[in-house]
């Protein structure tokens, strides 16, 4: 019973439409109909504003933390906690409150992984900052920074389970991001423009 409660709760937590609510309240539109049409923090940053984006980022990271923390609080084994983390992403991507039309779950992945591996926070932050400095592309920078977590799980936490879980978890947002990559390649005209931006406001 605790395992079932943890998994269902994680899905419902993930389904909470942070970006949708912030955009509706602040600007009155459906964030899924503007910009990149993604239900996520970056789209809110660009189309609603900096502080609105920060609210969504904090909320979506918090969803990842809450889903796994609740499963741990219930005393469930590691496997159930891992499944709960994945269910948060699935809930974010396919939210029951928005007819299963959601985002990709990148920020919630951050929450899950920093909760499970807090020693990875400074490494992740440093890689994100370096990527942003070099590419001026926030989404690419935080995505590449994720690559540190399998190594953190293996070399710092000495856990092959965490290393494998990280790779599997990151497949969930990656698969949903593929259509956006194709769209950016088509509108950008070259892979160079897709991977490197002139400034933080440059968006395809």
N, C-alpha and C positions, 0 to 999 in steps of 0.2 A: 504493500500500500504506500509506504513512503516514497518508493521509487516512482510509482505511477503519479503521485501528487507532484513530485519534483519535476517530472517531464512535462506534464500538462501545464503546471505553473510557469515553467520556463518558456513554453510556447506562447502563453498569454502575455508574459512580460515582454517577449520579443515583438509581439503584435502591437504593443502600445505605439501609436503613430505620432511620435514626437515631432518629426519634421512637418507632417501634415497639419497638426494642431498649431504649431508656431506660425507657419505661413498663413493659415486661415485667420488666426487672431491678429497677426501683425499687418497683413496685406490683403486678406480677404480672397485669396485665390488658392487653387489646388496646386501644390508644388509639383505634382506629377504631370502637370500640363505645361510647364514652363522650363526653360533652360535645357538641362540634360534629361529632364523628366524623371529624375531619380528622387526617391523618397529618402534623402540623406542630408548630412550636414553640409557637404560641399555645395550642393545645389542651393541650399538655404543661404550660405555665405554669399554666393554670387547674386541671388535674386531677391533676397529679403534684407540682408545686412549682416555686418560682422557679429554684433552681439546676439542676434537671433541665431546665427550659425553656431556660435559658442554654446548657446543654450541647447541646441539640438545635439551638438557633439558631446556635451557633458551628459545629456539624457541618454543618448544611445550607448555611450561607454558604460554608463550606470546600468543599463539593461543587461549588458553582458555580465557585469559583476554580480548583479542581483540574482540572475538566473542560476549561476553556479553556486553563489553563496547560500542561497536558499536550499539547494540540494545538499550542500555540506551541512547546513544547520539541521536538516532532517536526519543526519547521520547516515546518509546513503554511501555506498562504496564509490571508489574513484570512477569506475566505469559509468555509473549512473550520472555522476557529476559531469563527465565528458559528454554523455548523451544530452544532458540538460543544456550544456553550452551550445551544442549543435542545434538544439531545438529553439534557442533564442534567435539564432541566425535564420532558421527556417521561418520562425514567427515574424521576424522583421521582413524577410523577403516575400512571405505570403501571409499577410496579416488578416486574421478573421474579421477585424473591424473595418477593413477597407476592401472587402470582397476579394481578398488574396492578391491584391495588386500593390506590392510594396517596393522596397529598395534592394540594396545588395548586402548590407550588413557589415561593412568594413569597420565602422566605429565600434560596433558591438563585439567584433573579433578582438579589437584592442582591449576592451574591458575584460573579456574572458581570459585572454592570455596574460595580462598583467596581474589578474587575480591569482591565476594558477602559478605564475612565475614572476613574482615582483622584482627579482634580481635582474630581470630583463628590461625593466623600465628605463634606466639610464642608457643602456645600449641602444634600445629602440629610439629613444629621444635623440640621441647623438646621430644615428643614421638618418633619421627623418630630417633633422636640421641640415645635415650635409647634402642630402638629396635635394632639398628645397633650395639650398644655395646654388647648386650646380644646374638644376633644371627649371626652377621657378614653376614647378608643376606639383601642387600639393598631393593630388591623388596618386601619382606615380611615386612620389617620395614616401608617403606612408605605406604604400603597397610594397615597395622594395624593402623598407625597414622591417617588414614582417619576417623577412628571410632570416633574421637573427634568432627567432624563437626556437626553431628546431635545434640549433646549436646550443642555445641557452638550456633547453631541456636536456640535451645529451651531456654537455660538458660541465654545466654548473649544477644541475639537479640530478645528474647521473641517472636519467630515466629515459629509456628508449620509448616508453609509453607516451611520455609528453612530447618527444620528438615526432613520433608518428602521428599523434593526435593533432599536433599543430599543422602538419602538412595536410591531413585530411580536412581539418576545419577550414583552412584557407581556400580549399577547392570550392566551398559553397559560394562565397562572394565572387570568386574568379569566374566561375561558370556563368554567372549572371552579368558579369562585366564584359564578356566577349562581344555582344552586339554593340556596346558603346565603343569598344576599341575599333571595330569595323567602321562605325559611323565617324569617329574622329579621323581615321585614315582617309576616308572618302572626302570629308570636308577640309582636312588639312592639306591634302595634296601630296604629302610626303611623310615618311616616318620621322624625319628630323623635327618637323613641326609638331608631330604628335608627342614626341618625347622631350622636346625642349621648347620652352615658352619664353617669349621676350620679357615678360614680367608676370606678376601674380594675377593681373587682370586679364591676361591673354587667355582666351578660352575658346575651344572649338565646339 
